[in-house]
């Protein structure tokens, strides 16, 4: 995804589902070093000139699968949703019961990408297989099964 957009991770990770367009090929994000818009009267509200991020067909095909069943909130979350009524380990809830979903860890899109590449079967190249092996070895060493 980052390769297709030439965008930085800091620009892409904070995206919300509401920031995406319907066909999932364009999003508005705040670029690095964005200059705040100056407002009359010296109001201290943060507004920035947003940059448009475009995705190729590969990411446009993956995004609907990543967002299945979700209509709002962050695009990249740390884990799947827990059982109804239980805040997951990635959620922070206040006294009113309003929960915020924790943001992304960078392995989820990589795992989705590699899963999609595995669907190609014999057309998959050896570099992708080696990358998948390194990724999952790193994942298993950091997060051993309990």
Helices and strands as residue ranges (DSSP letters): H 2-5, H 9-12, G 17-19, E 26-29, G 40-42, E 51-54, H 57-66, E 91-93, E 99-101, H 107-118, G 121-123, H 126-142
